[in-house]
Amino acid sequence: MPARTVVTWTAMLAAHGQHGDVDAAMAAFDAMPERNTVTDLVSWICLIASLSRNKLVDEAALALDRAPMLADSTLTAMLTVYAQSGHLRHAWQIFAAIPERDCVAWTAMIAAYAHFGHLDDSSSGALELLWMMELDGARPNAVTFSAALAACSHLGVVDLGRELFLSMASDRSIVPEQQHYCSIVDMFARAGRTREAEELLQCMPFQADDRSWTALLTACKNQGDIPGATRAAEFAMTDSQGGPYLLVSDLYKSILRS
């Protein structure tokens, strides 16, 4: 390629990082002629994403310190990288450094605690952040509530999750989408409230996918709810490859042994 621009260099850096070739990503970054300019902050974000994605957190932190002129939007992008990689401590450090946090920054942190907080028993932090977000004046959106409902499911706080779900439309004018309904189904199923999960799957304004029916099938199997498992299996096996068949097989084997 006769003329290499910042765009082509950054594309190479991102490609190497996504395929786990950190050394090649670093080499591409070091060879970039404009890597220390303000106009090339995207390459810094790609570098930090590559390092963080490949669990090189200390190296990512050093790159963050070296990055030029970090605006709020850049910090938010880097926060999202750490959050999606499950590095809660580093994500929180960046979050705390953002002077004016927007919905994206708050949602990234809420999602991080919702999806990775169970590793260190901090899933409840997602719900605490939701309250803090609204007190801070930021407006949660549909993505924010997806993360909050996932936290409720992991924590097993069914009544709070249902309250949040109902408040989306009534208090915040956010129309629940399929992912929100599926989160509630998952929450009911995890809590062993299989009848409520099934009723919601049957009446929600979307066609339930096989993943939701399989989640219900698993819950019914664990609860010993054979009629419920049989009904769920009929739907789960319509589009699935093989997982539901194995669950049904295990279910009937347990019946024969009992």
C-alpha positions in Angstrom: 0.0 0.0 0.0 1.7 3.2 -1.2 0.0 5.7 1.2 -0.8 4.5 4.7 -3.1 6.7 6.7 -4.2 6.8 10.3 -7.3 4.9 9.3 -5.4 2.0 7.7 -2.9 1.8 10.6 -5.8 1.7 13.1 -7.6 -0.9 11.1 -4.5 -3.2 11.2 -4.1 -2.6 14.9 -7.8 -3.5 15.6 -7.6 -6.6 13.4 -4.5 -7.9 15.2 -6.1 -7.2 18.5 -9.4 -8.9 17.7 -7.5 -12.1 16.7 -5.4 -12.1 19.9 -2.1 -11.2 18.2 -1.0 -8.6 20.8 2.6 -8.5 19.6 1.5 -7.6 16.0 -1.0 -5.0 17.4 1.8 -3.4 19.4 4.1 -3.4 16.5 1.5 -1.7 14.3 0.9 0.9 17.0 4.6 1.6 17.5 5.0 2.0 13.7 2.2 4.6 13.4 3.7 8.0 12.6 0.9 10.0 14.2 0.1 7.9 17.3 0.8 10.8 19.7 -1.5 13.3 18.1 -4.9 14.3 19.4 -6.5 13.4 16.1 -5.5 9.7 16.6 -7.2 8.9 19.9 -9.1 6.1 18.2 -5.8 4.2 17.8 -5.1 4.5 21.5 -8.6 3.2 22.3 -8.0 0.2 19.9 -4.6 -0.5 21.6 -6.2 -0.4 25.1 -9.0 -2.6 23.8 -6.6 -5.1 22.4 -4.5 -5.3 25.6 -7.6 -5.5 27.9 -9.3 -8.1 25.7 -6.2 -10.3 26.0 -6.1 -9.8 29.8 -3.0 -7.6 29.8 -4.6 -5.2 32.2 -1.4 -3.6 33.6 -0.2 -2.9 30.0 -3.6 -1.4 29.2 -3.3 0.9 32.2 0.1 2.1 31.2 -1.2 2.8 27.7 -4.1 4.7 29.2 -1.6 6.9 31.2 0.3 7.6 28.0 -2.7 8.6 25.8 -2.9 12.3 24.9 -5.6 14.7 26.0 -8.3 12.4 27.3 -11.7 14.0 26.8 -14.8 12.7 28.5 -15.8 10.9 25.4 -12.4 9.1 25.2 -12.5 8.2 28.8 -16.0 6.8 28.3 -14.8 4.7 25.4 -12.0 3.3 27.4 -14.3 2.7 30.4 -16.5 0.6 28.1 -13.5 -1.4 27.0 -12.5 -2.3 30.5 -16.2 -2.9 31.6 -16.8 -5.3 28.7 -13.7 -7.2 29.5 -14.7 -7.6 33.2 -12.0 -5.5 34.7 -14.2 -3.8 37.2 -11.5 -2.1 39.3 -9.9 -0.4 36.3 -13.3 0.5 34.9 -14.2 2.1 38.1 -11.0 4.2 38.2 -11.8 5.6 34.8 -15.5 6.1 35.7 -14.5 8.1 38.8 -12.2 10.3 36.7 -14.9 11.4 34.3 -16.1 14.9 35.3 -19.5 14.7 33.6 -20.8 11.2 33.2 -23.4 10.6 30.5 -25.8 7.7 30.0 -23.2 5.7 28.1 -20.7 5.8 31.0 -23.3 5.0 33.7 -24.7 2.1 31.6 -21.2 0.7 30.9 -20.6 0.5 34.6 -24.0 -0.9 35.4 -23.6 -3.6 32.7 -20.1 -4.5 34.0 -21.3 -5.1 37.6 -24.4 -6.9 36.3 -22.4 -9.4 34.1 -19.2 -9.8 36.1 -20.1 -8.7 39.7 -21.1 -12.3 40.6 -17.4 -13.2 40.4 -16.7 -11.2 43.6 -20.3 -10.9 45.0 -20.7 -7.3 43.8 -23.7 -7.7 41.5 -25.7 -5.5 43.8 -23.4 -2.7 42.7 -25.3 -2.6 39.4 -28.6 -1.6 41.2 -26.8 0.9 43.5 -25.3 2.5 40.4 -28.8 2.8 38.8 -30.1 4.7 41.8 -26.9 6.9 41.8 -27.3 7.5 38.0 -30.8 8.9 38.4 -29.8 11.0 41.5 -26.9 12.4 39.3 -29.5 13.6 36.7 -28.6 11.1 34.0 -31.5 9.4 32.3 -31.4 5.6 31.9 -32.3 4.1 28.6 -33.4 0.7 27.3 -29.8 -0.6 27.4 -29.4 0.5 31.0 -32.5 -1.4 32.0 -31.3 -4.5 30.3 -28.2 -4.4 32.5 -30.2 -3.7 35.6 -32.6 -6.5 35.0 -29.7 -8.9 34.4 -28.4 -7.9 37.8 -31.8 -8.6 39.4 -31.7 -12.1 37.7 -28.2 -12.9 39.0 -29.1 -11.7 42.5 -32.5 -13.4 42.6 -34.4 -10.3 43.6 -37.5 -11.1 41.7 -39.9 -8.6 43.2 -37.4 -5.7 42.6 -36.8 -6.9 39.1 -40.5 -6.9 38.3 -40.9 -3.5 39.9 -38.1 -2.1 37.7 -39.6 -3.7 34.6 -43.1 -2.2 35.3 -41.5 1.2 36.0 -39.9 1.4 32.6 -43.1 2.4 30.8 -45.0 3.9 33.7 -42.3 6.1 35.2 -39.7 6.6 32.5 -41.6 6.2 29.2 -39.3 3.4 28.0 -41.2 0.7 26.0 -39.9 -2.7 27.1 -38.3 -4.7 24.3 -37.9 -8.4 23.8 -34.6 -8.5 25.7 -36.3 -7.0 28.7 -39.1 -9.6 28.7 -36.5 -12.4 28.3 -34.6 -11.0 31.3 -37.7 -11.3 33.4 -38.4 -14.8 32.1 -34.8 -15.8 33.0 -35.2 -14.1 36.5 -38.4 -16.1 37.2 -36.8 -19.3 35.9 -33.6 -18.9 38.1 -35.8 -18.3 41.1 -37.8 -21.5 40.5 -41.0 -19.6 39.7 -41.6 -21.6 36.5 -45.3 -21.0 36.2 -44.8 -17.2 36.1 -42.0 -17.6 33.6 -44.2 -19.7 31.3 -47.1 -17.4 31.6 -44.9 -14.4 30.6 -43.5 -16.4 27.6 -47.0 -17.2 26.4 -48.4 -13.6 26.7 -45.5 -11.3 25.9 -45.9 -9.3 22.7 -43.0 -11.0 21.0 -42.4 -14.6 19.9 -40.2 -16.3 22.4 -37.0 -17.7 21.1 -35.7 -21.2 21.8 -33.2 -19.8 24.3 -35.9 -18.6 26.6 -37.8 -21.8 26.3 -34.6 -23.8 27.0 -34.0 -21.7 30.1 -37.6 -22.5 31.3 -37.0 -26.2 30.4 -33.9 -26.3 32.6 -35.6 -24.6 35.5 -38.6 -27.0 35.3 -36.2 -30.0 35.2 -34.4 -28.7 38.3 -37.7 -28.1 40.1 -39.1 -31.5 39.1 -41.9 -29.8 37.2 -42.5 -32.5 34.6 -45.6 -31.1 32.9 -43.9 -27.7 32.7 -40.7 -29.2 31.3 -42.7 -31.1 28.7 -44.6 -28.0 27.5 -41.3 -26.0 27.4 -39.6 -28.8 25.5 -42.2 -28.7 22.7 -41.3 -25.1 22.0 -37.6 -25.3 22.7 -37.1 -28.1 20.3 -38.7 -26.3 17.4 -35.7 -24.4 16.4 -32.9 -25.7 18.5 -30.0 -28.0 17.5 -29.8 -30.5 20.3 -29.5 -29.1 23.8 -33.2 -29.3 24.7 -33.3 -32.9 23.5 -30.6 -33.8 26.0 -32.5 -32.1 28.8 -35.7 -33.9 28.0 -33.7 -37.2 27.8 -32.2 -36.6 31.2 -35.6 -35.6 32.6 -37.2 -38.9 31.5 -34.2 -40.9 32.7 -34.7 -39.3 36.2 -38.4 -40.2 36.1 -37.6 -43.8 35.3 -35.1 -44.0 38.1 -37.5 -42.6 40.6 
